[in-house]
Amino acid sequence: MDQKHATVSLNTQRVISEISPLIFGGFAEHMGRCIYEGIYDPGSPLADEKGIRQDVVAALRETNYRIMRYPGGNFVSGYRWTDGIGPRADRPRRRALAWRSVETNQFGPHEFMDFAQEIGTQPMWAVNLGTGTIQEAADLVEYMNLPTGTLYSDLRAKNGHPEPWNVKYWCLGNEMDGPWQIGQMDAATYAEKAVQAAKLMRWMDPGIQTIACGSSATAMPNYPDWDVTVLGHAYDHIDYFSMHHYAANPYPTVSNTERLPVDTDSYLASSVHFEEHADTLAAAIRVAKAKRRSKKDVHLCWDEWNVWYRAKGGDGGWSEAPHILEEEYNLEDALVVATWLNTFLRKADIVKIACIAQIVNVIAPIMTNKDGMFKQTIFYPLTLFSNHASGFALDALVKAPLKETKRHGPVPQLDASASFDPATGQGAVFLVNRSQTHSLVTRLCWEDEAPQTVTRAWQMHGEDPFAANSFEQPENVVPYELTPPRLEGRALTLELPPLSFTALLTRHAAN
């Protein structure tokens, strides 16, 4: 293969699966400054009368999150949901043991549901299966989803919301295999508790869908045995199976404590690992289904994903809203995020929910201070995918030169995905040139009917993989709009600079 040229062959009839809009989700945990000083900051002149930061709301709306996981994360394994309801003056202050901070409970279920409505997303609620009981999980479902006439639904009405919220998606705990987790369990113990919680929660509201915990990371010594055990026991009682992963450069070893040196070529090829992770859990799901001769499908919920390796200290010093885990993202991180989103499209048949962790300040696409906010590099690919990938994921055939990497072996220099929505006639193509040094002349070819035109195009690139944005330089690394390349029959050609992410929108005849 020519080391300077690549081709991407597309066919709007050759599809992988319909794209679930829920893969464009977020995660808000009571952790660091995500909630307090991030979403909720009543002392700020940028907040509305409810204390919600309106500059944050505007940025979150721009990203167009379809689902939002809450309230944790590690936090949820010690959380008493009843602490966050009723008059604020009566809510208790407690130690949040997961992050060694103080939780004021000034932001709770009602405040979160108002916030979710304001940014136009639906909630995905995690229940406490650490210190919490299955009865407490069912009580929360009653509080959130039942019409008035029972103890907890009447309490919701008393607290100002007579109508049920009808929360559909429910996580059965969080990372219960982790030694860092409050109430850590082995796989069989967790699976039994998850089954009993799901049964009781569904008896309370048969319309909910549940998500069981997968292994916390591929580096865990119990991966994928944990996943096989939990799926084997809980398959009939769940709708989704969760997976978590955080990408890093330098890369963690199997022990997850020592780290290999910086290796940008391998880091930019991280989607190899993402796909292996999804394929492994998809296989475990297929085995569990086959053993039951079941017609029921379980899908993957990648409800924690992001880059995270610099800001690792999670000790809040028993303070309120501690400044912890405030990762600063650069160009290479944005490119890895783009390849992750490419992976979601390529795995659209099995990955149906995904939540970037998190949304504000803590390992997040946006950062705030008392005067304003700025958008980190990873904000931009996430927003472009979320707003423009719709309909069906296409099975793109990519031919590109191979780049040798230390961690993943030979990997194509070009990482790509594409979508097509027959209802609107809109297509999208997303391209990442992983090379640090070489441009890539790329030809896009449509094997069936070509688009009528390329309507818009954006590109994000730079010479320095470590270039980042900041309050002082908020637009140091941002995408800029290109003149859309012209079609030549059923094809077009464009040059992809080194270290670049490119997004193209096409218009086809609508069906």
C-alpha positions in Angstrom: 0.0 0.0 0.0 1.2 3.5 -0.9 2.4 5.1 2.3 0.8 8.4 1.4 -2.6 7.3 0.1 -5.8 5.7 1.6 -9.2 4.8 0.3 -12.6 4.5 2.1 -15.3 2.6 0.3 -18.9 3.3 1.3 -22.2 1.8 0.4 -25.4 3.2 2.0 -27.0 -0.3 1.7 -24.1 -2.0 3.6 -24.9 -1.2 7.2 -23.7 -2.4 10.6 -26.8 -1.5 12.6 -29.0 1.4 13.5 -27.1 4.0 15.6 -28.6 4.3 19.1 -28.7 8.0 20.0 -27.9 7.0 23.6 -24.3 6.4 22.7 -24.0 10.1 23.0 -24.4 10.2 26.7 -22.7 11.8 29.7 -22.0 11.1 33.3 -22.4 13.5 36.3 -21.1 12.2 39.6 -20.9 13.9 43.0 -17.1 14.0 42.7 -14.7 17.0 42.8 -16.3 20.0 41.2 -18.6 18.2 38.7 -21.8 19.0 40.6 -20.8 21.8 43.0 -19.0 24.7 41.2 -19.8 22.9 37.9 -23.4 22.3 37.3 -24.7 23.8 40.6 -23.2 27.1 41.7 -25.9 29.3 43.4 -23.4 32.0 44.4 -22.3 32.6 40.8 -23.6 35.5 38.7 -23.7 33.0 35.8 -26.3 30.8 37.6 -30.1 31.1 37.3 -32.5 31.3 40.2 -32.2 27.6 40.8 -28.4 27.8 41.0 -27.7 26.1 37.7 -24.8 27.6 35.7 -26.2 28.8 32.4 -22.9 28.9 30.6 -22.5 25.2 31.5 -26.1 24.5 30.3 -25.4 26.2 27.0 -22.2 24.1 26.4 -24.0 20.8 27.4 -26.9 21.6 25.0 -24.3 22.2 22.3 -23.0 18.7 22.8 -26.5 17.3 22.7 -26.3 14.6 25.3 -29.1 12.1 25.0 -28.7 10.4 28.3 -27.0 11.3 31.6 -25.8 8.8 34.2 -26.2 9.9 37.9 -25.2 10.1 40.8 -22.1 7.9 40.4 -19.7 6.2 40.0 -17.9 5.3 43.2 -20.0 7.9 45.1 -23.2 5.9 44.6 -22.0 2.9 46.7 -22.3 4.9 49.9 -25.2 7.3 48.8 -28.5 7.6 50.7 -30.9 9.0 48.2 -33.2 10.2 50.9 -30.5 12.7 52.0 -31.0 14.8 48.9 -34.8 15.4 49.1 -37.0 17.8 51.1 -36.1 21.3 52.3 -32.4 22.1 51.7 -32.0 23.4 55.2 -32.9 20.0 56.6 -30.6 17.9 54.4 -27.7 16.3 56.2 -24.0 16.9 55.5 -22.1 13.6 55.2 -18.7 12.4 54.5 -18.5 11.0 51.0 -16.0 8.2 51.6 -15.3 7.4 47.9 -13.6 10.7 47.3 -12.8 11.8 50.9 -15.0 14.9 50.6 -18.0 16.4 52.3 -21.4 16.0 50.6 -23.8 18.8 51.4 -26.8 17.2 49.6 -27.9 20.6 48.3 -28.2 19.0 44.9 -30.3 15.8 44.9 -32.9 13.9 42.9 -35.2 16.9 42.2 -32.4 19.2 41.3 -30.9 16.6 38.9 -34.2 15.9 37.2 -34.7 19.7 36.7 -31.2 20.0 35.3 -31.7 17.0 32.9 -34.8 18.6 31.6 -33.1 21.9 31.1 -30.3 20.4 28.9 -32.7 18.1 27.1 -31.4 14.7 28.2 -33.0 11.7 29.9 -31.6 10.3 33.1 -29.9 7.0 33.8 -30.0 6.4 37.5 -27.5 4.3 39.4 -28.7 2.6 42.6 -26.5 1.9 45.7 -25.8 -1.8 45.8 -22.7 -1.2 48.0 -24.1 -0.2 51.4 -27.6 0.0 50.0 -30.3 -2.7 50.1 -32.5 -4.0 47.4 -35.5 -2.5 49.2 -33.9 1.0 49.2 -33.4 0.6 45.4 -37.1 -0.3 44.9 -38.1 2.6 47.2 -36.2 4.9 44.9 -38.0 3.5 41.8 -41.3 4.1 43.7 -40.3 7.7 44.5 -39.2 8.5 40.9 -41.7 6.6 38.8 -45.0 5.7 40.6 -48.2 7.9 40.5 -49.2 9.2 43.9 -51.0 7.0 46.3 -48.1 5.3 48.0 -45.6 6.3 50.7 -42.7 7.4 48.5 -44.7 8.7 45.6 -46.7 10.8 48.0 -43.4 12.0 49.5 -42.3 13.1 46.0 -45.5 15.1 45.6 -45.0 16.6 49.0 -41.5 17.7 47.9 -42.9 19.5 44.9 -43.3 17.1 42.0 -46.7 15.4 41.9 -46.2 13.7 38.5 -43.9 10.7 38.2 -40.6 11.2 36.3 -40.7 7.7 34.7 -37.0 7.1 34.7 -36.4 4.2 32.3 -32.7 3.2 32.7 -31.3 1.9 36.0 -27.7 0.9 36.8 -27.5 -1.9 39.3 -24.6 -0.5 41.3 -21.1 0.5 40.1 -17.8 -1.3 39.6 -18.6 -3.8 42.3 -15.5 -5.9 41.6 -13.2 -3.0 42.6 -11.3 -3.1 45.9 -11.7 0.7 45.9 -15.5 0.2 45.9 -17.6 0.6 49.1 -19.2 -2.8 49.5 -17.0 -4.7 47.0 -18.3 -8.2 46.2 -17.2 -11.2 44.3 -19.0 -11.9 41.0 -21.4 -14.5 42.3 -22.4 -12.4 45.3 -22.9 -9.3 43.2 -24.9 -11.2 40.5 -27.3 -12.6 43.1 -27.8 -9.1 44.7 -28.3 -7.5 41.2 -30.9 -10.1 40.3 -32.9 -9.6 43.4 -32.6 -5.8 43.1 -33.8 -6.0 39.5 -36.7 -8.2 40.4 -37.9 -5.9 43.1 -37.4 -2.8 41.1 -39.3 -4.3 38.2 -42.1 -5.4 40.4 -42.3 -1.8 41.4 -42.2 -0.6 37.8 -42.3 -3.2 35.0 -41.3 -0.6 32.4 -37.8 0.0 33.6 -34.6 -1.3 31.9 -31.6 -2.5 34.0 -27.9 -2.4 33.5 -25.6 -4.9 35.4 -22.0 -4.1 36.3 -19.3 -5.6 34.1 -15.7 -5.8 35.2 -14.2 -2.4 36.1 -11.4 -2.6 33.6 -9.6 -5.0 31.2 -6.6 -4.8 33.5 -8.5 -6.3 36.4 -7.3 -9.8 37.3 -10.9 -11.1 37.3 -11.5 -9.9 33.7 -13.3 -11.4 31.8 -14.3 -14.1 34.4 -16.4 -11.6 36.3 -18.3 -10.8 33.2 -19.0 -14.4 32.3 -20.2 -15.2 35.8 -22.5 -12.2 36.1 -24.0 -12.7 32.7 -24.4 -16.4 33.4 -26.4 -15.6 36.5 -28.2 -12.4 35.7 -28.9 -12.5 31.9 -32.6 -13.0 32.2 -33.0 -10.0 34.5 -31.0 -7.3 32.7 -31.2 -5.4 29.5 -27.7 -4.0 29.3 -24.2 -4.9 30.5 -21.8 -2.2 31.5 -18.2 -1.7 30.5 -15.7 0.9 31.7 -12.3 1.9 30.3 -10.1 5.0 30.5 -7.4 5.4 27.9 -3.9 6.6 28.9 -0.6 7.7 27.5 1.6 6.5 29.3 -0.2 3.2 29.3 -0.9 1.2 32.5 0.6 -2.2 32.8 -1.4 -5.3 33.8 -0.9 -4.4 37.5 -2.6 -1.1 36.8 -0.1 0.6 39.1 3.1 0.9 37.0 3.0 2.8 33.8 4.9 2.5 30.6 6.6 5.6 29.1 4.8 8.0 26.8 4.2 6.3 23.4 2.0 8.5 21.2 1.9 6.1 18.3 0.5 3.3 20.4 -1.8 5.7 22.2 -3.3 7.0 19.0 -4.0 3.3 18.1 -6.0 2.7 21.3 -9.1 1.9 19.3 -7.6 -1.6 18.7 -8.0 -2.2 22.4 -11.5 -0.6 22.5 -12.7 -3.0 19.8 -11.1 -6.0 21.5 -12.9 -5.1 24.8 -16.3 -4.7 23.0 -15.7 -8.0 21.1 -14.8 -9.9 24.3 -18.0 -8.8 26.1 -20.1 -9.3 23.0 -18.9 -12.9 23.0 -19.7 -13.4 26.6 -23.2 -12.1 26.0 -23.6 -14.5 23.1 -22.5 -17.5 25.2 -24.9 -16.5 28.0 -27.7 -16.2 25.5 -26.9 -19.5 23.8 -26.8 -21.4 27.1 -30.4 -20.3 27.8 -31.6 -20.8 24.2 -32.9 -17.3 24.7 -34.5 -15.0 22.2 -33.8 -12.0 24.5 -31.0 -9.6 23.6 -28.6 -7.9 26.1 -26.6 -5.0 24.7 -23.5 -3.2 25.9 -23.6 0.1 27.9 -20.2 1.7 27.9 -21.2 4.0 30.7 -17.7 5.2 31.7 -15.2 6.1 29.0 -12.7 8.8 28.5 -9.0 9.7 28.6 -7.7 9.8 32.2 -4.2 9.3 33.5 -2.7 12.6 34.6 -4.9 13.9 37.4 -5.1 10.7 39.4 -5.2 11.9 43.0 -8.8 11.4 44.3 -8.3 12.6 47.9 -10.6 15.5 48.6 -9.2 16.2 52.1 -12.7 16.1 53.6 -13.6 19.4 51.9 -16.6 20.5 49.8 -16.2 20.4 46.0 -12.4 19.7 46.2 -10.4 20.5 43.1 -9.5 16.9 42.2 -9.2 14.9 39.0 -9.2 18.0 36.8 -7.6 16.5 33.7 -6.2 18.9 31.1 -6.8 17.5 27.6 -4.6 18.0 24.5 -4.7 17.3 20.8 -3.7 13.6 21.0 -6.5 13.1 23.6 -9.0 14.6 21.2 -7.9 12.3 18.4 -8.2 9.2 20.8 -11.7 10.4 21.7 -12.6 10.6 18.0 -11.3 7.1 17.4 -13.4 6.0 20.4 -16.5 7.5 18.8 -15.6 5.8 15.6 -15.5 2.5 17.5 -19.0 3.1 18.8 -20.2 3.5 15.3 -18.3 0.4 14.1 -19.8 -1.5 17.1 -23.3 0.0 16.7 -24.8 -3.5 16.7 -23.8 -4.2 20.3 -23.0 -0.9 21.9 -26.3 0.9 22.5 -25.5 3.3 25.4 -22.3 5.2 26.1 -21.5 7.9 28.7 -18.4 10.0 28.7 -17.1 10.4 32.2 -17.6 13.2 33.1 -19.2 16.3 31.8 -17.9 19.3 33.9 -14.5 19.9 35.5 -13.8 16.3 36.6 -12.1 14.5 33.6 -14.4 16.6 31.5 -14.9 18.3 28.1 -15.6 21.7 29.8 -13.9 23.5 32.7 -15.3 26.3 34.8 -14.0 29.0 37.2 -15.9 31.7 38.9 -15.7 34.0 35.8 -16.6 31.6 33.0 -15.6 28.3 31.3 -13.6 27.0 28.3 -14.0 23.9 26.1 -11.3 21.3 26.2 -10.0 19.7 23.1 -12.1 16.6 23.6 -15.3 18.7 23.5 -15.1 19.1 19.7 -15.1 15.5 18.3 -17.8 14.5 20.9 -20.0 17.4 19.7 -19.5 16.8 16.0 -20.3 13.1 16.3 -23.3 13.7 18.6 -24.9 16.3 16.3 -24.2 14.6 13.0 -24.0 10.8 13.3 -27.5 9.5 12.9 -29.5 6.8 11.2 -27.3 3.7 10.4 -23.6 3.0 10.9 -22.1 2.1 7.6 -19.6 -0.8 7.2 -16.8 1.3 5.7 -14.0 -0.6 3.9 -10.7 1.2 4.7 -7.5 0.6 2.9 -4.6 2.5 4.4 -0.9 2.2 5.1 0.0 0.4 8.3 1.8 2.0 11.1 3.9 -0.2 13.5 3.1 0.4 17.2 4.8 -1.1 20.3 1.5 -2.0 22.0 -0.8 -3.0 19.2 1.4 -4.1 16.4 0.7 -2.9 12.8 -2.3 -0.5 12.8 -3.9 1.3 9.9 -2.8 5.0 9.8 -6.4 5.9 9.0 -9.2 5.3 11.5 -12.7 5.9 10.0 -16.4 5.5 10.5 -19.5 6.7 8.6 -23.3 7.0 9.0 -26.3 7.5 6.8 -29.8 8.5 7.7 -32.2 7.4 4.9 -35.1 9.5 6.4 -33.2 12.8 5.9 -30.7 11.8 3.3 -27.8 13.0 5.5 -24.5 11.2 5.6 -21.4 11.7 7.7 -17.9 10.5 7.5 -15.4 10.8 10.3 -11.6 10.4 9.7 -8.6 10.3 12.0 -5.0 10.4 10.6 -3.0 8.8 13.4 0.4 9.6 11.9 2.5 12.3 13.7 4.5 13.0 10.6 2.7 12.1 7.3 -0.2 13.5 5.5 -2.6 11.0 4.0 -4.3 11.7 0.6 -7.6 9.9 1.1 -10.2 9.0 -1.5 -13.8 8.4 -0.4 -15.7 6.2 -2.9 -19.5 5.5 -2.8 -20.2 2.1 -4.3 -24.0 2.8 -4.7 -25.6 6.1 -5.4 -23.2 9.0 -4.6 -24.2 11.9 -2.4 -25.5 15.0 -4.2 -23.0 17.2 -2.4 -20.8 17.6 0.6 -22.6 20.2 2.6 -20.0 21.0 5.4 -16.6 19.9 6.6 -14.5 20.5 9.7 -10.9 19.6 10.5 -8.9 19.7 13.7 -5.1 19.2 13.6 -1.8 20.5 14.7 1.9 19.7 14.8 2.2 19.3 18.6 0.2 16.3 20.0 0.4 17.9 23.5 -1.1 21.3 22.5 -4.1 22.1 24.7 -6.7 24.8 25.5 -6.9 26.8 28.7 -8.7 29.8 30.2 -5.9 32.0 28.8 -5.9 30.3 25.3 -9.4 28.8 25.0 -9.2 28.3 21.2 -5.6 27.1 20.9 -6.8 23.7 19.5 -10.2 23.8 17.9 -11.7 22.5 14.6 -12.1 24.9 11.8 -14.6 24.7 8.9 -13.2 23.7 5.6 -14.4 24.4 2.1 -16.3 21.2 1.4 -14.4 19.0 -1.1 -16.1 18.6 -4.5 -17.4 15.3 -5.7 -16.0 13.8 -8.9 -18.6 11.3 -9.9 -19.0 8.9 -7.0 -15.8 9.9 -5.3 -13.9 12.8 -3.7 -10.3 13.3 -2.6 -9.0 15.2 0.3 -5.7 15.5 2.2 -5.6 14.7 5.9 -2.8 16.4 7.7 -0.8 14.5 10.4 -2.5 14.4 13.8 -5.9 15.3 12.4 -9.6 14.7 12.8 -11.9 15.5 9.9 -15.7 15.3 9.7 -17.7 15.6 6.5 -21.4 15.9 6.0 -23.1 14.7 2.8 -26.5 15.1 1.4 -28.2 12.3 -0.5 -31.6 12.0 -2.0 -34.0 11.3 0.9 -36.2 8.1 0.7 
